Amino acid sequence: MSADIMPPRRLSPAVVVGLGTLVLGASGYAFVAIAGHSLSAVDAAAVAAFYLLVNIVGPGIFSALEQQASHATSRALARGERPGRAVRRVGREGVVLTAVVVAVLVVVSPVLVERSLKGSWSLFVAVVVAVVTSAAIYLARGVLGGMRRFTGYAATLAGEGFARLSGAVVLAVLGVAVAGVFGLVFALGTVVGVAAGAVWLRSRPSPAPVSGAPASGAVSGGEDRVDSLVPLVMAGLLVQAVANVAPIVVTARLPRDAALALAFSSAFILVRVPLFVFSPVQALLLPGLTEAATRGDLGAVRGVLRRITVWVLVVGVLGAVGSAVLGPWAVRVFFGAEAPLSWVLMGALGVGTILLMVAQAVQPALIALGARSAITGSWVAGTAVLLGVLVLPGSPVVVATVAQLGGPLVVAAGMAVALGRRLARVGAPHPA
């Protein structure tokens, strides 16, 4: 059967990838919980720090590699070419990026091991292994996404999650109480994820048939330069800052009110649920947007953006209203927070989540149209606003809430303006 023919009644790509994301996310929480019950308090804290570090490095750095691979693959197919050459080029970039990250980790290793990993050098080895395996799996996901093989994409997510969870369960049953072993099991679970997607990676994709010259609105090849990965890496790191720094600052500014700090951190986790559910959107959007941009079909680009905007509003508004109505109760019941939070604050944090979802939806279009510097510029501006507001005097919780509105608003607005200008420029008729 041709790879382009879909079997009847197949689950939609969004559902398949969403289920894979759910498995991976749930396995991460379960892994930390199992480690917490199996290890001493010191070792459990070290594994928790390891988990946070790996999850910052993965999405923060190597998601750029996935986006680059997806864009290069789908662009080659849209041109009627085999994607092997483009993928190899991205793979070389990934090797360089991995080497740089490992080198930075080695330089900071004395401080990192002493302060965060509680003196465990075996956990540091696990961090290095996790960096290498993260590069491999994000590259694989990018290629699978670019070929629109989303079942294989989901298999990498689910395989990684099941491997980590089952490995942690085995260690707990065997009574292994070594932090470094838990870290290695977590890092090597990613290898299982790559293997799970190998079936879909081995079969060769069929390039799209090309007839005639590209349309006048087609995006040129300038965005495929070797250094084009750098803006995406910078943007990925800033995404993590904008999305996660506020609770850290609030906790630091409330040393004598741990209850309020815990309540705000719990609220922050709660209102981010729609963002987590929406997280596969870039993998799903980028291949189609890239193909449309390569062919110069800006009408298709605008159509995809209109549809995704509707979904952003539906998911985001439901999440924001739910946060305002049920959030104060949920924070108290499910997270055990003792300090009360107002429905206004919870609703405002929910609106901040909507703005981050808007940025998440617009970014693939900017990548497809070759506007990577606009992505980085928007995240730089949003991070500057966020940090500028966070240091203002006043109630730390109120200030942090305002920062979580202002920073994402600047990011979303900057991307929207850049997208409008890029569409107008690409769509303008070329002089004879």
PyMOL commands that set and color helices and strands:
alter all, ss='L'
color gray80, all
select helices_A, chain A and resi 13-38+41-78+84-116+121-146+150-174+179-196+198-202+221-224+226-253+258-271+273-277+281-294+298-334+343-368+372-390+396-427
alter helices_A, ss='H'
color red, helices_A
deselect
rebuild
show_as cartoon
